[in-house]
Amino acid sequence: MGIERTSFLIDGDGIIRKIWNKVKVDGHIEDVLSAIRELSGKTA
């Protein structure tokens, strides 16, 4: 079976804004940072 990783992006109000299923470690941080920037309205 192995390990299945899931990540959640939760805002300051406790609302789940994004869920990543079957996460692969390589490159995942870029996806998370991109989603945070998108939600915050920042481009950099």
Rosetta blueprint (number, residue, H / E / L):
1 M L
2 G L
3 I L
4 E L
5 R L
6 T E
7 S E
8 F E
9 L E
10 I E
11 D L
12 G L
13 D L
14 G L
15 I L
16 I E
17 R E
18 K E
19 I E
20 W E
21 N E
22 K L
23 V L
24 K L
25 V L
26 D L
27 G L
28 H H
29 I H
30 E H
31 D H
32 V H
33 L H
34 S H
35 A H
36 I H
37 R H
38 E H
39 L H
40 S H
41 G L
42 K L
43 T L
44 A L
